[in-house]
Amino acid sequence: MSIQVHYIEGKTTGTDGELRQRLSDLMAGLGHLPGFLGADLLCSPTQPHLCLLESRWDGHVPDLEIPEGCKSWAFSVTESWTPPPQA
């Protein structure tokens, strides 16, 4: 399995949450795409205008509609670590 992680970064211009809602709507529509493994919408309390939509894919990331004013990147997972279960 070749996992890719894709990020869409956007910055809001106010407190209206419009960008956050657009990224949330985009995330809600990813589930039907081939290879989709999951996603998280990340918002920072110390950077309240910054939002990241992080999604994980089995194989290549499909062409996604990137909201205007946002940037995006894809990374291949080359190494992972999971802590052992606690007794």
TITI-463362 format. One record per residue (C-alpha): x, y, z; residue in three letters; residue number from 1. Coordinates in steps of 0.001 Angstrom, whole numbers, plus 500000, padded with zeros to 6 digits. Last residue first. Layout:
@u->X | v->Y | w->Z | code->ALA | pos->NUM
...
***
This chain:
@u->499015 | v->497065 | w->529267 | code->ALA | pos->87
@u->499600 | v->499897 | w->526814 | code->GLN | pos->86
@u->499485 | v->499007 | w->523137 | code->PRO | pos->85
@u->502735 | v->499652 | w->521254 | code->PRO | pos->84
@u->503279 | v->503138 | w->519888 | code->PRO | pos->83
@u->502696 | v->503567 | w->516151 | code->THR | pos->82
@u->505463 | v->504648 | w->513823 | code->TRP | pos->81
@u->505325 | v->505505 | w->510153 | code->SER | pos->80
@u->507888 | v->505900 | w->507372 | code->GLU | pos->79
@u->507902 | v->506991 | w->503735 | code->THR | pos->78
@u->504402 | v->508436 | w->503563 | code->VAL | pos->77
@u->504200 | v->510180 | w->500211 | code->SER | pos->76
@u->503346 | v->513870 | w->500430 | code->PHE | pos->75
@u->500800 | v->515994 | w->498592 | code->ALA | pos->74
@u->500592 | v->519778 | w->498773 | code->TRP | pos->73
@u->497860 | v->522390 | w->498418 | code->SER | pos->72
@u->497457 | v->526150 | w->498548 | code->LYS | pos->71
@u->494209 | v->528049 | w->499060 | code->CYS | pos->70
@u->493083 | v->531382 | w->497593 | code->GLY | pos->69
@u->490307 | v->529821 | w->495534 | code->GLU | pos->68
@u->489233 | v->526454 | w->496892 | code->PRO | pos->67
@u->491192 | v->523469 | w->495554 | code->ILE | pos->66
@u->489002 | v->521161 | w->493481 | code->GLU | pos->65
@u->490675 | v->517799 | w->493911 | code->LEU | pos->64
@u->492377 | v->515734 | w->491226 | code->ASP | pos->63
@u->492803 | v->512297 | w->492757 | code->PRO | pos->62
@u->495578 | v->511699 | w->495306 | code->VAL | pos->61
@u->497709 | v->508781 | w->494192 | code->HIS | pos->60
@u->497834 | v->505522 | w->496073 | code->GLY | pos->59
@u->495790 | v->504714 | w->499158 | code->ASP | pos->58
@u->494867 | v->508229 | w->500252 | code->TRP | pos->57
@u->494930 | v->510306 | w->503417 | code->ARG | pos->56
@u->493389 | v->513763 | w->503770 | code->SER | pos->55
@u->494443 | v->516870 | w->505704 | code->GLU | pos->54
@u->492313 | v->519986 | w->505358 | code->LEU | pos->53
@u->494253 | v->522778 | w->507000 | code->LEU | pos->52
@u->492791 | v->526002 | w->508404 | code->CYS | pos->51
@u->494588 | v->529178 | w->509534 | code->LEU | pos->50
@u->492633 | v->532247 | w->510730 | code->HIS | pos->49
@u->492624 | v->531197 | w->514385 | code->PRO | pos->48
@u->496415 | v->530804 | w->514616 | code->GLN | pos->47
@u->496882 | v->529976 | w->518323 | code->THR | pos->46
@u->493606 | v->528022 | w->518440 | code->PRO | pos->45
@u->494684 | v->526179 | w->515289 | code->SER | pos->44
@u->492151 | v->524645 | w->512936 | code->CYS | pos->43
@u->492595 | v->521200 | w->511402 | code->LEU | pos->42
@u->489975 | v->519512 | w->509236 | code->LEU | pos->41
@u->490693 | v->515793 | w->509250 | code->ASP | pos->40
@u->490479 | v->513203 | w->506498 | code->ALA | pos->39
@u->490151 | v->509474 | w->505879 | code->GLY | pos->38
@u->491233 | v->506558 | w->503685 | code->LEU | pos->37
@u->490133 | v->507680 | w->500202 | code->PHE | pos->36
@u->491540 | v->505370 | w->497509 | code->GLY | pos->35
@u->488734 | v->505900 | w->495029 | code->PRO | pos->34
@u->486552 | v->508963 | w->495683 | code->LEU | pos->33
@u->483148 | v->508483 | w->497351 | code->HIS | pos->32
@u->484356 | v->509614 | w->500778 | code->GLY | pos->31
@u->485750 | v->512948 | w->499609 | code->LEU | pos->30
@u->482484 | v->514902 | w->499671 | code->GLY | pos->29
@u->482394 | v->515649 | w->503395 | code->ALA | pos->28
@u->485963 | v->516993 | w->503186 | code->MET | pos->27
@u->484954 | v->519526 | w->500528 | code->LEU | pos->26
@u->482035 | v->520675 | w->502682 | code->ASP | pos->25
@u->484364 | v->521097 | w->505673 | code->SER | pos->24
@u->486846 | v->523011 | w->503511 | code->LEU | pos->23
@u->484066 | v->525338 | w->502320 | code->ARG | pos->22
@u->482820 | v->525733 | w->505912 | code->GLN | pos->21
@u->486276 | v->526645 | w->507207 | code->ARG | pos->20
@u->486631 | v->529126 | w->504366 | code->LEU | pos->19
@u->483337 | v->530808 | w->505285 | code->GLU | pos->18
@u->484128 | v->530898 | w->509022 | code->GLY | pos->17
@u->482780 | v->534458 | w->509384 | code->ASP | pos->16
@u->485525 | v->535584 | w->511763 | code->THR | pos->15
@u->487610 | v->537378 | w->509203 | code->GLY | pos->14
@u->489986 | v->536890 | w->506294 | code->THR | pos->13
@u->490250 | v->533140 | w->506609 | code->THR | pos->12
@u->493495 | v->531461 | w->505708 | code->LYS | pos->11
@u->493701 | v->528302 | w->503638 | code->GLY | pos->10
@u->495874 | v->525246 | w->503474 | code->GLU | pos->9
@u->494935 | v->522087 | w->501572 | code->ILE | pos->8
@u->497022 | v->519105 | w->502625 | code->TYR | pos->7
@u->497345 | v->515686 | w->500996 | code->HIS | pos->6
@u->498828 | v->512582 | w->502594 | code->VAL | pos->5
@u->499799 | v->509728 | w->500293 | code->GLN | pos->4
@u->499878 | v->506067 | w->501248 | code->ILE | pos->3
@u->501373 | v->503406 | w->498986 | code->SER | pos->2
@u->500000 | v->500000 | w->500000 | code->MET | pos->1
***
